[in-house]
Amino acid sequence: MIVDADLRVPGDKSITHRALLLSAFARGTSRIEGALTSLDARSSARVLRQLGAAVSPLAAGRAITVAGRGRFRRPAGRLDCGNSGTTTRLLLGLLAAHPFAATLTGDRSLRRRPMRRVTIPLELMGARFTFAGNDGLPLTVRGGKLTSLRYALPASSAQLKSAVLLAGLAGGVPVEVREPAGRSRDHTERMLRAFGYVVEDDGEWIRFLPTGALEAARYAIPGDPSSAAFLVGAALLAEAGELRLREVCLNPTRTGFLRVLARMGADIGVEGVRESAGEPVGDLVIRPSALTATEVVPGEIPGLIDEIPLLSVLASRAEGTTIFREVGELRVKESDRLALLAANLRAVGARAEARGNTLSVEGSVASPAGRVVTESDHRLAMAFEVLGTLPGAKVRVDHPECAAVSFPGFHASLRALRARRERRS
């Protein structure tokens, strides 16, 4: 493939979720521009409407308005979070301070994902939870008056960290949390600071003080780096050309994959860096590159957990064997992503092994061919679609449509990478 394109990826998923949640919890009407309108974002909008917020329809290219009431109201029925773990876990934090019961559920994939590691710290603050099963949805939260908390998180997880911080916000109490290895994405901290809340990070503990005031606001959502990663990968595997991706969020807790790719020899430039709504934003310029293997160490994992599927398929084309250490968190994503990654890489002819919490991938120049089983995991589907752009590749992804969970229009964007002269031929 010869690549020649100038594109903008959809709005950042993590920031869109948080903007929707905070707008719904604030009093007054907020405006969100550039938001992601994927299935996950629609799940957030749907449950927030059930909780009393007036959320306008989510449509690509249109701003979203959210009229919040200052608190949530008791929902009339179950809150269906679809496939969105972010919706579920962050919402649990906010609901923990509300004096009513609410039951959350989701699709089959989401119902398999663990929730007790989120509910345990919220229980310590005073909320109560009832599980229908062992560790997942559906579950019922009964909130109320919360107390302060100092808590060491069992994993470096932005969703878990944010649930506790948002419980502190909703309950008006101080909280402190510690992540065990590396910093997960910090969008919640940045947003809370923008409203005058004290959020301090001394490198070990993150400390929240309820000093601010949540108000209606205007949000400008930058491009999602996790979505951009797939187009970056396709451009790196191309034979020639250049790709420019505009207005991508360059938050350092989200760009770990760029640092790994730089070690692997990727030709990726960053231009026009500026700040927008407290987030660094800039353009990525990508050129095809010959890649070499690397080792991804535990401290890097929290900053690139969603990009490991893409990095893995690129590793299958790199010279040498790439090692990803302490990636057990992948086992509790939309699928057992770690096991599926290794199995699907082998299915298309690569050498890969998941042993314990370590993934190893050996590079090859053979054309990939085979059927990929995604269990409707959007990031797996997109990663192997990228691998399928190689000359001679015959990669068949079982549910390519699931890309819409996080990247609506992904396949159109992938087609748009090709140079005009290649399309004509």
N, C-alpha and C positions, 0 to 999 in steps of 0.2 A: 504494500500500500504506500502511495505517496500522499503525504498529508499537507494540506494547505487550508487553514481555517482561522477565523477570528470569532470566538464565541463567548457567551456568558452562561455559566452554569446556573441552575436554579438556586433560590435562596437557601441559606444555611438551615438545615433541619433543626439542629440544637437551639439556635437562636430563635427560630420561628416558634417552636414549642414554648420557650420561656416567655417570649413576647405575648403570646396568646394567653398563657396562664396568668402573668402579672397584670395584663390589661383587664382580664375578667375579674381579678381579685381587687383591682383598684376601683375607686368611685369616679365615674365620668366616662367620656368617650375617647378611646385611644385610636390611633391610626397606624397601621402596619404596612409599609411599602416594601415591595420586593420579596414578599414572603413566599416560602415554599407552599405549593398547593397539592402536595402528594397525599397518598392515602393516610399516612401517619398523621400529617397535619390536620386532615379532615377529621380524624378520630379525636384529636384534642378539641377542635371546634365543636364537634357534636356533643361531647360530654359537658363542655362548658356551657352550652345552651341549656342542657338539662339542669345545670346548677344555677341558672338564673341570669346568665350574661346574654346580651344580644350580640351575636357574632354574624357579620354579613357573610354571604356566600364566598367560598374560596374559589377564585378563578384566576388563571394565569394572566399576568399583566395588569391586574386590578388591585388597588389597595384594599385592605381589610379594615373594617371598623369594628371595634369591640366596645360596647357600652356595659361597664361593670357597675355593681351595686355596693361595692365596698366589702361585702362578705358574700359567701355562697348561700343559696337556699337549699332546703332539703329536696333531693331529687325524687320524682314520682316513681321511677323504676330503676332498674340496674344501669350502671354506667358501662357501656360497651367500649372498651379502649382499642378494639380491633387488633392490630399487630404491634401496637406501639408500647414498648417498654418504657420509653421516656414519659409518655402521657401518664401511664399507670403510676410509676414510682414518684414522680414529682407531685402528682395530684395527691398521693397518699400523705405527703408532707403537709400540704395546705389543708386537707380535710382533717388532719389530726387535731386541729384547733377548733373545729366546728362541733357544736353540741347536738349532733344528730347522727344517725346511722346511714351509711351509704355502702352499697355493694358494687364492687368492680369486677368485671369479667372481660373476656377478650376472645380472639380466635384460638384455634387449637394450638398453634405455635406459642402464642403468648401465655396460654394457660399452663404450658409446661415450664415456663421460666420461673426461677426461684424468687420469692418475695419476702421470706422471713428475715433475710439479712437487712431488708429495709424496715420491716415492722419492729424488729427488736429494739433499735434505738428510739423509735417513736413510742413504743410501749414504756420505755424508761422515762420518757417525758410525760406520760400520763394517758396516752391514747390506748384504746383496746381494739383487738382484732380477732375475728373469728374466721377460720379457714374451713372451706367445704372439703378440701383434700389435705394433703400433707404439707405442701410448701408453695402452692401456686394459686392462681385464680380458679374459681371466684373466691373472693374474700370480702368480708364486711368490716369497715372501720367505724368505730364509735369514738368520736372526738370529744374534746372538752378543754378545760383549763390545763395548760401545759406548764411544766417546770423546766428550768435550765438544764443543760446537759454538757458534759465533757466526755467525749467518746472516741476511742480508737477504732477506725473502720477496719473491717476484716479484709477489704480489698480496695485498691485505688479505682474508684468508680465515680464518675461525674453524676450518675443518676442517684446513687446512694448518698453521696455528699450533698447534692442539691436538695434531696428530700429532707435531710436534717436542717439545712439552712432555711428552707422554706417553712418548715415547722416553726423555727425560731421567729421568722417574719410573721407568720399568721398568729402565733401565740404571744408575740411581743416579749420573748424571753431570750437571754443570751445563750449561745451554744458555741462549743468548740469541738472541732473534729480533726483527726489526724489520719492521713493516708499512709499506708505502709511502704509504698515503693513508687517514687515518681509522682508527678502531679497530673491528675486527670484534667480535662477541659474545664476552664474557669469562667464560662459565660455567666453563670449565676452570680458569682462574686462580682463581676464587672457591672452587671445590671443593678445589683443591690447598692453598690457604691454610688452609682449614678443618681439614686434616690436619697442619698445622704446617710445611708447606713454604714456603720463602721464594719469593715471586713478586713482584718489584718492577717497576714501570712508571714510567719517568722521562719519559714522553711521546714517547720515540723508541724505546728498546729495552725489551723485556720480558725480565727476567732470572729464571731458575729455578735454585734451589739445592736439592739433595736432602737437606734438613735434617729432614724430617718422617717420619711412619710411617703408611702406609695401613692402615686398620683397618675391620672390619665396622662399619656405621653405619645409622642410620635417616634416610631421606630423605622429605621432604614436597614433592611436585612442584606448583608453582603452575600456573595456566592459561596456555596457550600464546598469547603476543601475536600470533604470525603467524596462528594460527587465528582469534583474536579479530578480526583485521583485516577478515576477510570479512564478519562480522556487523556490525562497525562500518560498513563500506561500505554494506551493505543498509539500515541504519538511516538513514544520511545521505541516501540516495536516496529514502527514504519520504516520503509527503505530510504526515504528522503523527505525533505520539506520542513515546514515549521508550523506550529500551532500556538496561537495566543489565546489565553483564557483571561477574560477581563473581570475586575472587581471581585477577586476571590478573597475570602477572609484569611488573613495570615496570622491569626492568633497563635503565639508560639506553642500553646498546649494542643494545637490542631495540626501543626505542620511537621510533626516528627517524621512522617513518611518522606517528606522532601529531604530531610537530613540523611535518612537511610539511602535514598536514591542517589544523593550526591556522593556518598561513599562508594556506591556501586558504579559510579562513572557516568551518571545521567547528566545530560546537557540541559539544565533548567535554569533560566534566568528569572529574576524578580525585578519588576520595573514599576515606577509610579506609586511607591508606597505612601499611604496617607492614613489618617485616622477618620473613622466614621462611627458615630454613636459608641465611642469607647473601644472600638475594635480596629486593629490595623488591617488595611485593605490594600491590595495591589494586583498587578497583572503578572501572570506566569507566561513565560515564553519557553516552549519545549521543542527540542530538535531530536531526531532519532539518534540513538546511542547504543554502543556495544557495552553490555553490563557485565560486571564481575561480582562474584559472591561476597557476602558479608555475614557478620554475626549481629543479630539484634538482641540486645541484653535486657534483663528484666526492667531496669529503670526507664527504658524507652517505651515499653509496652503501653502504659496508660495513655500516652500521647499519640498512638497510632493504632489502637485496637481495631478500629473499623476499617483500616486500610490493609490489614494483614492479608485478606483474600487477594487483593490486587498485588501486593508485594510478593505473595507466594507464586502467583502465575508468572510474574516477571522473573522471580528467582529460577523458575523452571527453564528460562531462556538465558540465564547468566552463566558465565564460565566459573565452574567450581560448585561447591555445596554451601548453600545458605542455611544458617541455623537461627531459629526463632526460639528464645528461651523464656520460660515462665508465661506461656500463653494459654494456661488452663481456663482463663476467663472466657475464651472462645467456646467452651463447652456449654455455656449457659446463655448463649445469644439466641437468635431466632431459631437456630438449630444447634446440634452439636457441631458447631462450625469447624472445630479442629479436626474431628474425625472425618467429616465430609470433605474438607479441603484435601487431606492426604489421600482419601479414597478416590476422589475425582481427578486429582493430578495423576494418580496411577492409571485411572480409566482412560485418560487421553495420551498415555505413553510416557509420562514423566516418572522419575524415581522420587518418591516422597514417603516419609514415615512420621507418624505421630506416636511418640513414646512418652508416656507420662504427660508432662506439661511442656514438652519440647517438640517442635516441628522442624524437620530437616528436609530440604528440597535440593535435588541435584539438577544442575543445568544440562540442557541438551539442545542440539540443533535440528533434531528430527521434527518433521511436521506433526503437530498434535492432531489426534483423531480419536473420537470415541463419544460416548453418551455421558452427559453430566447430570447427576441427580442432585437437585438443590433443596428438596423439601420446602420449596417456595421461599428460600432465603435470598432476599434481593441482592445482597452483596456477593454471594457466591455466583448468582446468575450473571451479574454484570462483569465480574472478574473473568469468568470463562468465555463470555461473549468477546471480551477484549482479546483473549488468547486466540479466539477464532478468526481474528483479523489477519493472522499471519498467512503468508503465501502458502498454498497447499493444505491449509488447515481444514479439518472436517470435524469440527466440534459441534455437538448437538446438545443444547441446553433444554432440559425438560419443561421448565416453566419460565420462559424469558419475560413474560408479561409481569412477573412479580417485581421487576425493576421499578414499577410505578410506586411501590411503597415509599421510596425515598427520592427517585429521580424520574419524574414524569418526562416523557420525551427522550429518554436515554437512547433508544435505538435510532431516532432521527438525528440526534447529536452525533452518534457514532458514524452514521452515514455521511454527515456533513463534514467530517474530517477529511474526506478524500479530495485530492486536488481535482480541479475542473478538467484538466487534460487527461487524468486517469479515468474520470467518469465518461468522457467522450469516447475513449478507446474501449 
